[in-house]
Amino acid sequence: MSDFSAYVQIGEGRFRERFGLDFEQFAVGQKFKHRPGVTLSQQDSRDECLDTLNQQMLHFDEQFAAHGEWKKCLMDSTLTTKVVLGMTWKTFAKRVQLLGFDEITLPKPTFGGDTLYAESEILEHAANADTPHAGRVKVRTHGMNQRGEVVAVLVWDALTARQGHDDFTRLNY
């Protein structure tokens, strides 16, 4: 049998993609680039405003936005935050629980047509006596646009499943 580190063998000649690292595979200082990037449209921003009942005209009224600091509509900040965090899922797919955020910073604006990319660094890695099936991982994720400008910084904590304690990896569907 070939060694496919990104796959789990589920039968004779049958494999399932494997996503996420076990708690034991993380270490302080590791850095991960999350790909592919995601290009956001002005429609994405309008949809997010509708979903969140955000009525700030700066996100969907081009004439109103033209009189503001950036002279065009801004991407809704909750969308930028969600997309940047969502891009980390393949690396952190064995996340058992998102414990919270220490920081959410949006240092530069995002606009329709921008492509976002994300990179994460492991800041802390600690066993947790209260959760023997998982350990705590603290992560800093940077979201960058296509010009390499940092548009989002998220610092967050999560419980991540220990090896052999993730039900998803044992499923043979």
Secondary structure per residue as TSV (DSSP state, phi and psi in degrees):
chain	resnum	aa	ss	phi	psi
A	1	M	-	360.0	139.7
A	2	S	-	-75.4	151.1
A	3	D	-	-92.6	104.5
A	4	F	-	-106.5	97.2
A	5	S	T	-66.0	-21.3
A	6	A	T	-92.6	5.7
A	7	Y	E	-135.8	154.9
A	8	V	E	-116.4	130.3
A	9	Q	E	-75.9	127.1
A	10	I	E	-116.1	0.6
A	11	G	E	177.7	-179.4
A	12	E	T	-63.6	113.0
A	13	G	T	68.8	14.7
A	14	R	E	-120.9	135.3
A	15	F	E	-134.9	150.6
A	16	R	E	-121.1	140.3
A	17	E	E	-60.4	144.2
A	18	R	-	-111.6	130.3
A	19	F	-	-125.3	145.1
A	20	G	S	89.2	147.8
A	21	L	-	-101.5	147.9
A	22	D	-	-72.8	157.5
A	23	F	G	-50.1	-43.1
A	24	E	G	-65.1	-19.7
A	25	Q	G	-84.7	-11.1
A	26	F	-	-89.3	148.7
A	27	A	-	-148.2	147.5
A	28	V	T	-56.4	134.5
A	29	G	T	96.4	-15.2
A	30	Q	-	-63.4	144.8
A	31	K	E	-127.1	138.7
A	32	F	E	-128.1	131.5
A	33	K	E	-94.9	127.7
A	34	H	E	-101.8	124.5
A	35	R	E	-136.2	154.6
A	36	P	E	-82.5	170.9
A	37	G	E	-75.2	169.3
A	38	V	E	-129.8	123.1
A	39	T	E	-91.7	125.2
A	40	L	-	-97.7	143.1
A	41	S	-	-109.6	164.5
A	42	Q	H	-62.5	-31.7
A	43	Q	H	-64.7	-38.3
A	44	D	H	-56.9	-42.5
A	45	S	H	-66.9	-43.0
A	46	R	H	-61.6	-42.1
A	47	D	H	-62.4	-41.9
A	48	E	H	-63.1	-41.1
A	49	C	H	-61.0	-41.7
A	50	L	H	-64.7	-44.3
A	51	D	H	-63.4	-34.6
A	52	T	H	-102.9	5.3
A	53	L	T	58.9	30.0
A	54	N	-	-81.3	114.8
A	55	Q	-	-104.8	18.0
A	56	Q	-	-68.5	113.9
A	57	M	G	-62.3	-20.1
A	58	L	G	-59.7	-19.3
A	59	H	G	-92.9	-15.6
A	60	F	T	-144.3	-3.1
A	61	D	-	-113.0	98.5
A	62	E	H	-58.6	-39.2
A	63	Q	H	-65.8	-42.0
A	64	F	H	-65.0	-47.0
A	65	A	H	-62.9	-30.0
A	66	A	T	-60.2	-21.8
A	67	H	T	-92.6	-1.2
A	68	G	S	-93.4	-173.5
A	69	E	S	-60.2	-39.1
A	70	W	S	-99.2	-5.6
A	71	K	S	65.6	10.3
A	72	K	S	-157.1	168.1
A	73	C	-	-65.6	139.2
A	74	L	-	-92.5	150.0
A	75	M	-	-70.3	141.2
A	76	D	-	-61.3	130.3
A	77	S	H	-66.0	-29.7
A	78	T	H	-67.8	-32.4
A	79	L	H	-67.5	-46.4
A	80	T	H	-56.2	-46.7
A	81	T	H	-62.6	-46.5
A	82	K	H	-64.0	-41.3
A	83	V	H	-66.4	-44.1
A	84	V	H	-61.9	-46.2
A	85	L	H	-65.8	-40.9
A	86	G	H	-62.0	-31.1
A	87	M	T	-66.4	-15.3
A	88	T	T	-85.6	-2.9
A	89	W	T	-60.2	-37.5
A	90	K	T	-64.1	-37.5
A	91	T	T	-73.7	-41.5
A	92	F	T	-108.4	31.9
A	93	A	T	-65.8	-18.6
A	94	K	T	-93.2	19.7
A	95	R	E	-65.0	123.2
A	96	V	E	-86.4	-38.5
A	97	Q	E	-154.7	133.0
A	98	L	E	-84.8	114.9
A	99	L	E	-82.6	-27.9
A	100	G	E	152.1	176.7
A	101	F	E	-114.5	133.9
A	102	D	E	-90.5	-26.2
A	103	E	E	-153.7	136.4
A	104	I	E	-135.1	110.4
A	105	T	E	-125.3	136.2
A	106	L	-	-121.9	82.8
A	107	P	-	-71.7	-20.6
A	108	K	S	-137.6	152.1
A	109	P	-	-74.7	157.2
A	110	T	-	-117.1	140.2
A	111	F	-	-123.8	159.5
A	112	G	T	-55.7	134.9
A	113	G	T	97.3	-15.1
A	114	D	-	-71.6	145.6
A	115	T	E	-107.0	127.8
A	116	L	E	-100.7	143.4
A	117	Y	E	-129.1	157.8
A	118	A	E	-135.3	147.2
A	119	E	E	-138.9	140.1
A	120	S	E	-125.1	149.5
A	121	E	E	-128.1	136.9
A	122	I	E	-81.2	120.0
A	123	L	E	-95.0	-38.1
A	124	E	E	-142.7	153.6
A	125	H	E	-149.2	112.4
A	126	A	E	-144.4	138.0
A	127	A	E	-68.8	155.2
A	128	N	-	-131.2	114.0
A	129	A	T	-60.9	-30.1
A	130	D	T	-74.4	-18.4
A	131	T	-	-132.4	81.1
A	132	P	T	-65.5	-17.4
A	133	H	T	-86.1	-7.2
A	134	A	E	-150.7	160.4
A	135	G	E	-126.5	163.6
A	136	R	E	-93.2	133.7
A	137	V	E	-126.1	126.2
A	138	K	E	-102.8	132.5
A	139	V	E	-129.9	142.1
A	140	R	E	-112.3	122.3
A	141	T	E	-115.0	127.9
A	142	H	E	-103.0	133.5
A	143	G	E	-104.3	129.6
A	144	M	E	-123.1	149.9
A	145	N	-	-88.5	-177.5
A	146	Q	T	-64.9	-15.7
A	147	R	T	-93.2	1.7
A	148	G	S	82.5	7.6
A	149	E	-	-79.9	134.0
A	150	V	E	-74.6	120.5
A	151	V	E	-109.6	-12.4
A	152	A	E	-153.9	140.9
A	153	V	E	-130.6	121.8
A	154	L	E	-121.8	127.1
A	155	V	E	-115.7	120.5
A	156	W	E	-142.9	156.8
A	157	D	E	-114.8	142.4
A	158	A	E	-145.6	148.8
A	159	L	E	-87.2	131.5
A	160	T	E	-121.9	133.7
A	161	A	E	-59.7	139.3
A	162	R	-	-76.6	160.7
A	163	Q	T	-55.1	130.6
A	164	G	T	85.1	-1.0
A	165	H	-	-113.8	18.3
A	166	D	-	-109.9	111.4
A	167	D	H	-57.2	-34.3
A	168	F	H	-59.3	-39.1
A	169	T	H	-70.8	-17.9
A	170	R	H	-94.8	-7.9
A	171	L	-	-77.2	140.9
A	172	N	-	-112.2	36.1
A	173	Y	-	-86.5	360.0
